């Protein structure tokens, strides 16, 4: 069945759920009347209803009972408890999508049932502005249609790649944590602009637009970043002087190490969570 003919239930009404609901409704990928949201904070449910025109469930069970697709947009610490709670209300044919970091498909299946169709995803904060990078892991029982529907849901707020579950920690280290690295780079560029005489508001705007435009150029052309870098770099010019300083300071190595460190920490957090459960 086409995605726009299915009913979606969001368990949890935090920022990620709101980003997805907004993207789906605004793109008309899913009709607002086909979305139901459940959250213990009544004010969040009311906000979703008023702002996006979706339904609000009084309980998690009520929400999932009518849903063809259930999106678990909740913290990983409570995912297993909530999964056990809703297991008896799920339609036998329901697809379950998790956006919780560090919770493996096998853990979710242990709480819901071994035959459950489950897809694990890792979007990032840029979903809030419909520019997310999302990785999805297809569970063993999920179908080709499930894959298409999950891709359509998350493409409403950005781009989607499919990976093996063994690589999800690497995704967390790169694109999951990556916005923090980019914000620090923008902040540093902005500080540098101030140091050489630019007003703060102009410096930050120029820094942010430079990062945005450079990313767009890379995405639109499909060129290797090294090729685009060379197009900016003329012999004896300003860019090569700046690049020399960046190489001297170890920027490339530092960014690589940051992704490795974040990947390792993601793996550690997953192991710690398993020990607690």
N, C-alpha and C positions, 0 to 999 in steps of 0.2 A: 504493500500500500504506500501511496505517496505520503511524504512527511506531513503535508498540510491537511491531511485527512485523519491524522492520528492525534490522540490526546496525550499531553505531556504533564507530568507532575514534578514539581521542584520541591524537594525536601530540603529546607533551608532557604532563607531569603536574605543572604548576605550580599556583598558586593559582586561576587562572581555570578550568583544567580540573577541578580538584577541586570548585569551586563548581558547575559545570555538572553533573558526575557526581552530586554529592549531590542537587541539585535534581531531576534526572531520575529518580533511584532513589527518592527519598523521595516524589515526586509520582506514582510508578508510570507516568510517561509512557513510560519505557523500562525494561525488565527488566534487572537487573544482569547476568544471564547473556548479554545481548545487547550488552554493552559490553566493549571490549578497549582497553587503555591501553598505550602504548609510551613509554619514557623511558630515556635512558642511565643515569640514577641508579636503580640497582636498589632502593634503599631506598624511593624514591617509589612505584615500581611495587608493591612489597610492601605499602606503606601503603594504597594504593587497593584491593588485593585483600583485605586483612584488614578494612578499615573499611567497604567498600561491596560486597564480594562480586563484583567484576568480574574479568574475565580480564586477564592481562598478557602482552604479546607479547615475544618475545626480541629481535625487530628491528622496525623501522618497516615493512619490507616484509611481514613476517608479519602484522602488525596490519591493514594496509590491504587485504591480499589477501582477507580474509573480510568486509570491511565494505561496507555499502550507502551509508553516510555517513561521510566522513572529516573530522574537525575538527582543523585545524592550530592548536594552542594553543601556539605557539612564538614566540620572539623574531623580530622582522622581519629582523634581521641574518643569520639562518640559514635563513629561509623558502625562498628560491630553491634553496639547496643541498638542503634536505630534499625540496622538491617534485620536483626532478630525480631524487633517489634513489628516491622512491616511485612515480614515473610508470609504470614498467614493471610494477608490482604491482597497480595500481588496476583494479578491475572497470570495463569499458567504460561501465557504467550508474551508476557511483558519483558521488555528489554530494560536492563538496569545499567545506568552510566554513572561512574564515580569520578568526581573531580578531587577527591581527597588524596593528599600527598602521602606516600609511604605505605599505603594499604594495598596489598597484592590481590590479584583476582581470586586466587585460591582462598584467601582469608574471607573475602566477601562471599564467595560460594559456600564456605563453611557455615556462614550465618544464614544465608538465604536458601540454599539447597544446591546439590551437585548438578542439577540439570538447568540451573539458571543461565540465562543469556546475559553476559556481563561484558562491558567495555570499560576499560580504565583510561582516563584522560589526564593530561597535565597541561592546562592552559596557563597563561601568565597574566599579570595585572593589566596589561595593555588591552585586554578584553573590554575594559571600561570605556575605551575610546574606539572600539571595534577594530583594533589593530593587534589582536593577540597572535601569539605563536603557540599552537596547541599540538601536542603529540598524543596519539591514541594507540592503545594496545587492545587488540581484538581477542576476547576470551574464546576458549575452545568450542563453546556451544553457540556463539554468535554466528549469524548468517551473513550472506553477501548483502542482503537488504539492510541488515543492522549496520553494516559498515557504511553503506551509502547514507543512511539516516544520521548516523553520528557525524560523519563528515559534513553533511548539510547543516546540522545544528551549530557546529563550531566554526564553519566557514561564514556563518552569519556575523561573527565577531573577529574574523581574521583568517589566517592560513592554518592548514592542518597537514601534519605528516604522520605516517604510520610507522611505528617502531616495534621491535621485540621488547617484551617486558624487562629483559635484562639490561636494556639501555635507558630505562626511565629515570634512573638516578643521574645519568649523564645529561638527559634533557633538563632535569631539575637544576643541575649545575650550570648549564648554558643558558637556555631561554627562560627557565623558571626564575632563576636568580639574576639573570642578565640585565633586566631593567635597572637594578640597583647599581651595576657597574656603569651603565650608560649615564645614569643620573649623576654619578660621581664625576665622570668624564666631562659632562656638560657643566657641572659646577666648577670644575677646575679650569675649563676653557673660559668660563665667565669671569672667574677670578683673574685669569691672565689678561683678559681684555681690560679689566679695571686697572690692573697694574700698569698697562701701557697707555692708559689715559681715557678709556671709554667710560661713559656713565654706566652704572650697574644695569639699568633696565635695557639699554641698548646692547650691552655686552651679552646678557643672558639670552635675549631674543636672537641675536646673531648666532650664538653658540648652538642654541636649540634648533634653529632653522638649518644650520649647516649640517648637523647630525641627521635631521629629518630628510633633507634634500639629498645627502650622500647615500642614505639607505634606499631612498626611492630610485635614484639613478642606478644603483647596483641591481635592484629588483627589476627595473624596467628593461635594462640592457642585457641582463644575464651575463655580463662580463665578470671575469675574475677580479677581485678587489685590487690585486697587484697591477693589473692592466689599467684600471681607472686611476690608481695612485700615480702611475707613470705619466698619465695624461695631464696631471696637475703639476708634475715636477719637471721644471726646465733646468738645463745645465747652469750651475752656478747661481740658481735663483733662491727665492725665499723658502719655498716648500722643502727643498732638499736640505736647507740649513735647519729647518724645524725637524725634519725626519731624522737627521743625524743626532739631534739632541734627544729625541724620543728613543732611538736605539741605544744611545749612551745610557739613558736612564732605565733601560730594561723594560719598556712598556709592553712589548710583545710577550716576553717571558712572564711578566707579572700578570697579564691577563690570562695566559694559559694556566699559570699556577692557581689563579683565582677560580677558574672553572674546575680544575682538578680538586681543589680543596672543598668547594661546594658540593661536587659530586660525591666525594668521600664522606662528607658530613651527612648528605642525604641518605647514603647507605647506612651510616651509623644510626641515624634516627629511626630508620626502618627496623633495624635489628633491636634497638632499645624498645620500640613499641611492641615487637613480638615477644620480648621477655616479660613485659608488663602484663600481657594478655594470657 
